[in-house]
Amino acid sequence: MDSLDSYLRAGRIASEVRENARRKYHVGSTLLQICESIEHEIKSKTAEPAFPVNVSLNEIAAHYTAEPGDQTVVKDGDILKIDIGVQIQGYIADTAVTVCYDPKHEGLVRAAEAALSEAVRIARVGTKSGDIGKIIESTIAKFGYRPIQNLSGHSLQQYTIHAGRSIPNIRTIGSSFSLAANEAYAIEPFVTTKDGHGVVYEGRIRNIYGITSRKPVKEPDADEFLEKIWERFRTLPFALRWMTDIYEEKKVRQLADLLVRKRNIHAYPILVEGNGKVVSQAEHTIITKDTGTDIITL
């Protein structure tokens, strides 16, 4: 299977899983139940999660996944971002949907979906990333909302979710890169209310991790843990709950804390809207080709 086939298959699976998540009624479910259900569905389709399912509630824009034993329950008025990654041989399809059952937030959800639709409509070989940001921002403004200006889409490569190129969600001043042929990009507008700050800040919770160095720390348990992480996930992000099948939770946390201190793994902080306002998100992965653009998660 070549890279394009792997991308396309990952995209089909990601789309199916996302739409199933969109249709489900999540109120009353725990975030752990949602994560485990989605991740199990990905594996049942003979693929692997590219990162822990993100289940970010309300003012948390991104990077929250369920803790081991997480008992946080989705409530009626919540706005829930479900961000899903699927990988086949390291080739990643990244997609997201916002689920909400409170009518007052319907416009916020529609704004993210409309901005995404407009962005992928113009995305083709040679399109400037700044032009994508411009159309995302203007579409969101037409709905009466604000984009999150310091969150962006990104290029994708094998086993690498953020591969060095950023696609802004706002009009940018100065140079911007042009989309290249045969490259994968995730486009993901984030939207907040008119009285939101439009900027996210790092929160205290950090429960998604990724390897930054395989250099041994010369502590046998930690080095063994590091090698098991590499064997399972390579450079892709992982959750502590993914390691509790071979280690007790307390041991997992101790080893992860040690490897963070040694700078062998990085802990990603949750990202929180600056004024504490709710945030919506929508996301597709595209592959730009000379003959057109494939929206692989459509």
C-alpha positions as CSV (number, residue, x, y, z in Angstrom):
1,M,0.0,0.0,0.0
2,D,1.6,3.3,-1.0
3,S,1.3,6.6,0.9
4,L,-1.7,7.9,-1.0
5,D,-3.7,4.7,-0.5
6,S,-2.8,4.8,3.2
7,Y,-4.0,8.4,3.4
8,L,-7.2,7.7,1.6
9,R,-8.0,4.7,3.7
10,A,-7.3,6.5,6.9
11,G,-9.5,9.4,5.7
12,R,-12.4,7.1,4.9
13,I,-12.2,5.5,8.4
14,A,-11.8,8.9,10.1
15,S,-14.9,10.2,8.3
16,E,-17.0,7.2,9.2
17,V,-16.0,7.4,12.9
18,R,-16.5,11.2,13.0
19,E,-20.0,11.0,11.6
20,N,-20.9,8.2,14.0
21,A,-19.7,10.5,16.8
22,R,-21.7,13.4,15.4
23,R,-24.9,11.3,15.4
24,K,-24.6,9.9,18.9
25,Y,-26.2,11.5,21.9
26,H,-23.3,12.1,24.3
27,V,-25.1,13.8,27.3
28,G,-24.7,11.6,30.3
29,S,-21.7,9.8,28.9
30,T,-18.3,10.2,30.5
31,L,-15.4,11.6,28.5
32,L,-13.6,8.3,29.1
33,Q,-16.5,6.3,27.6
34,I,-16.5,8.6,24.5
35,C,-12.7,8.3,24.0
36,E,-12.6,4.5,24.5
37,S,-15.6,4.0,22.2
38,I,-14.2,6.0,19.4
39,E,-10.7,4.5,19.7
40,H,-12.2,1.0,19.8
41,E,-14.2,1.8,16.6
42,I,-11.0,3.0,14.8
43,K,-9.2,-0.3,15.8
44,S,-12.2,-2.4,14.8
45,K,-11.7,-1.0,11.3
46,T,-8.1,-2.2,11.2
47,A,-6.5,1.2,11.7
48,E,-4.9,2.9,14.7
49,P,-5.6,6.2,16.4
50,A,-3.0,8.8,15.3
51,F,-3.4,10.5,18.7
52,P,-5.7,10.2,21.7
53,V,-9.2,11.3,20.9
54,N,-9.5,14.9,22.1
55,V,-12.8,15.6,24.0
56,S,-12.5,19.3,24.8
57,L,-15.4,20.9,26.6
58,N,-16.7,24.4,26.4
59,E,-13.8,26.9,26.9
60,I,-11.2,24.2,26.4
61,A,-10.4,24.6,22.7
62,A,-8.1,21.6,22.3
63,H,-5.7,18.9,23.8
64,Y,-7.9,17.4,26.4
65,T,-8.2,13.6,26.4
66,A,-9.8,11.4,29.1
67,E,-7.6,10.6,32.1
68,P,-7.6,7.0,33.4
69,G,-10.9,6.5,35.2
70,D,-12.1,10.0,34.0
71,Q,-15.6,10.6,35.4
72,T,-16.3,13.9,33.7
73,V,-19.8,13.7,32.3
74,V,-21.1,15.6,29.3
75,K,-24.1,17.9,30.4
76,D,-27.0,19.3,28.4
77,G,-25.5,22.8,27.9
78,D,-22.0,21.6,27.0
79,I,-20.3,22.2,23.7
80,L,-18.0,19.3,23.0
81,K,-15.2,19.2,20.4
82,I,-14.3,15.7,19.3
83,D,-11.0,15.7,17.4
84,I,-10.1,12.3,15.8
85,G,-6.9,11.1,14.2
86,V,-6.6,7.8,12.3
87,Q,-3.3,6.5,11.0
88,I,-2.4,3.7,8.5
89,Q,1.3,3.0,8.5
90,G,1.9,6.4,10.0
91,Y,-0.1,8.3,7.4
92,I,-2.6,10.4,9.2
93,A,-6.2,11.7,8.6
94,D,-7.1,14.4,11.1
95,T,-10.8,15.5,11.5
96,A,-13.0,17.1,14.1
97,V,-16.6,17.8,14.8
98,T,-18.4,19.9,17.5
99,V,-21.4,18.3,19.2
100,C,-23.8,20.5,21.1
101,Y,-27.4,20.1,22.2
102,D,-28.0,23.7,23.4
103,P,-29.7,25.8,20.6
104,K,-27.9,29.0,21.7
105,H,-24.6,27.5,20.5
106,E,-25.9,26.3,17.1
107,G,-24.6,29.4,15.3
108,L,-21.1,28.8,16.8
109,V,-21.1,25.3,15.4
110,R,-22.4,26.4,12.0
111,A,-19.8,29.1,11.8
112,A,-16.9,26.6,12.2
113,E,-18.4,24.2,9.6
114,A,-19.0,27.0,7.1
115,A,-15.5,28.4,7.5
116,L,-14.1,24.9,7.0
117,S,-16.2,24.4,3.9
118,E,-15.1,27.8,2.4
119,A,-11.5,27.0,3.2
120,V,-11.3,23.6,1.6
121,R,-13.2,25.0,-1.4
122,I,-10.3,27.3,-2.3
123,A,-7.5,25.0,-1.2
124,R,-5.5,23.8,-4.2
125,V,-1.9,23.7,-5.4
126,G,-0.6,27.2,-5.3
127,T,-3.2,28.6,-2.9
128,K,-1.6,30.9,-0.3
129,S,-2.0,29.9,3.3
130,G,-2.8,33.5,4.1
131,D,-5.7,33.4,1.6
132,I,-7.1,30.4,3.5
133,G,-6.8,32.3,6.8
134,K,-8.5,35.3,5.2
135,I,-11.6,33.4,4.0
136,I,-11.8,31.5,7.4
137,E,-11.8,34.8,9.3
138,S,-14.3,36.6,7.0
139,T,-16.7,33.6,7.0
140,I,-16.7,33.4,10.8
141,A,-17.2,37.2,11.0
142,K,-20.3,37.0,8.8
143,F,-21.8,34.7,11.5
144,G,-21.0,37.3,14.2
145,Y,-18.2,35.3,15.9
146,R,-14.4,35.5,16.3
147,P,-11.7,33.0,15.1
148,I,-9.1,31.8,17.6
149,Q,-6.1,33.6,16.1
150,N,-3.3,31.5,17.7
151,L,-4.6,28.1,16.6
152,S,-4.0,26.9,13.1
153,G,-4.2,24.1,10.6
154,H,-1.0,22.3,9.8
155,S,0.9,20.1,7.3
156,L,1.0,16.4,7.9
157,Q,3.7,13.8,7.2
158,Q,4.3,10.2,8.1
159,Y,4.2,9.8,11.9
160,T,4.2,13.6,12.2
161,I,1.0,15.5,12.9
162,H,2.4,19.0,12.9
163,A,5.0,18.8,10.1
164,G,6.2,22.4,10.0
165,R,3.7,24.3,8.0
166,S,0.8,26.3,9.6
167,I,-2.4,27.3,8.0
168,P,-3.8,30.3,9.8
169,N,-7.4,30.9,10.9
170,I,-7.1,34.7,10.4
171,R,-5.9,37.2,7.8
172,T,-2.1,37.4,8.1
173,I,0.2,40.2,7.2
174,G,3.4,39.4,5.3
175,S,4.6,36.3,3.5
176,S,2.7,33.0,3.5
177,F,3.5,29.7,1.9
178,S,1.7,28.2,-1.1
179,L,0.2,24.8,-0.9
180,A,2.3,22.2,-2.7
181,A,1.4,19.3,-4.8
182,N,1.1,15.8,-3.2
183,E,1.1,17.2,0.3
184,A,-1.4,16.6,3.2
185,Y,-2.8,19.4,5.2
186,A,-5.3,19.7,8.1
187,I,-7.5,22.7,8.0
188,E,-9.3,23.4,11.3
189,P,-11.1,26.7,12.1
190,F,-11.7,27.3,15.8
191,V,-14.5,29.8,16.7
192,T,-15.4,31.7,19.8
193,T,-18.0,34.2,20.8
194,K,-17.9,38.0,19.9
195,D,-16.9,38.7,23.5
196,G,-14.2,36.0,23.6
197,H,-10.6,37.0,23.6
198,G,-9.9,35.1,20.4
199,V,-6.7,33.8,21.8
200,V,-6.0,30.5,23.7
201,Y,-3.6,30.1,26.6
202,E,-2.0,27.0,28.1
203,G,-4.0,25.4,31.0
204,R,-2.5,23.4,33.9
205,I,-3.7,20.0,32.7
206,R,-1.3,18.0,30.6
207,N,-2.4,14.5,29.7
208,I,-1.3,14.0,26.1
209,Y,2.4,13.1,25.6
210,G,4.8,12.5,22.8
211,I,8.4,11.3,22.4
212,T,11.1,14.0,21.8
213,S,14.2,11.9,22.5
214,R,15.0,8.2,22.7
215,K,18.3,8.8,24.5
216,P,18.4,6.4,27.5
217,V,18.1,8.0,30.9
218,K,20.0,5.1,32.5
219,E,17.2,4.2,34.8
220,P,16.0,0.7,33.8
221,D,12.3,1.1,34.3
222,A,12.2,4.4,32.6
223,D,14.3,3.2,29.6
224,E,12.0,0.2,29.2
225,F,8.9,2.5,29.4
226,L,10.5,4.7,26.7
227,E,11.1,1.8,24.4
228,K,7.6,0.5,24.8
229,I,6.3,4.0,23.9
230,W,8.4,4.0,20.8
231,E,7.3,0.5,19.8
232,R,3.7,1.4,20.1
233,F,3.4,5.0,19.0
234,R,6.7,6.2,17.4
235,T,6.6,10.0,17.4
236,L,2.8,10.1,17.5
237,P,1.1,11.5,20.7
238,F,-0.2,9.0,23.3
239,A,-2.3,9.0,26.5
240,L,-1.3,7.5,29.8
241,R,-4.4,5.4,29.8
242,W,-3.0,3.7,26.7
243,M,-0.2,2.3,28.9
244,T,-2.2,1.0,31.8
245,D,-2.5,-2.4,30.2
246,I,1.1,-3.2,31.0
247,Y,1.7,-0.8,34.0
248,E,-0.3,0.2,37.0
249,E,-1.6,3.8,36.7
250,K,0.6,5.1,39.5
251,K,3.7,3.6,37.9
252,V,2.8,5.1,34.5
253,R,2.5,8.5,36.0
254,Q,5.8,8.2,37.9
255,L,7.6,7.1,34.7
256,A,6.0,9.7,32.5
257,D,6.9,12.5,35.0
258,L,10.5,11.3,35.1
259,L,10.7,11.2,31.3
260,V,9.2,14.7,31.1
261,R,11.8,16.0,33.5
262,K,14.5,14.3,31.5
263,R,13.0,15.9,28.3
264,N,12.5,12.5,26.6
265,I,8.8,13.1,26.3
266,H,6.8,16.3,26.0
267,A,3.5,16.9,27.8
268,Y,0.9,18.9,25.7
269,P,-1.1,21.4,27.8
270,I,-4.8,21.9,27.3
271,L,-5.6,25.2,25.4
272,V,-8.2,27.4,27.0
273,E,-10.0,30.4,25.5
274,G,-8.6,33.6,27.1
275,N,-11.9,35.0,28.3
276,G,-13.3,31.6,29.3
277,K,-15.8,31.7,26.4
278,V,-17.0,28.6,24.6
279,V,-15.2,27.4,21.5
280,S,-16.3,25.3,18.5
281,Q,-14.1,23.5,15.9
282,A,-14.4,21.8,12.6
283,E,-11.6,20.0,10.7
284,H,-10.8,18.2,7.5
285,T,-7.6,16.7,6.0
286,I,-6.9,17.4,2.4
287,I,-4.3,16.2,-0.2
288,T,-3.4,18.7,-2.9
289,K,-2.7,17.3,-6.3
290,D,-1.9,18.9,-9.7
291,T,-5.3,17.5,-10.9
292,G,-7.3,18.8,-7.9
293,T,-7.7,18.5,-4.2
294,D,-8.9,15.4,-2.3
295,I,-10.8,16.1,0.9
296,I,-10.0,12.7,2.4
297,T,-12.1,13.1,5.5
298,L,-15.2,14.4,3.7
